[in-house]
């Protein structure tokens, strides 16, 4: 083989490797897109489950769990304090 043949063979190998790399990049981009969609879906699911969990905790507190009653009582007291503060601010404005 002369130098030209060796060079030509090496160029063909490099072109084949380039093609393989492009195919791999496309495959990985596709997988990445799928993973991003799945991640988004799972985040939505987590948010929904957190809301459901909070609703169930509230329902449980209304049913009489001692621990949940204390939490609910604290939330109610916090809300009352906020309302009182707002009323106080409104009366100062007048």
Secondary structure, 3 states (H helix, E strand, C coil): CCHHHHHHHHHHHHHHHHHHHHHHHHHHHHHHHHHHHHHHHHHHHHHHHHHHHHHHHHHHHHHCCHHHHHHHHHHHHHHHHHHHHHHHHHHHHC
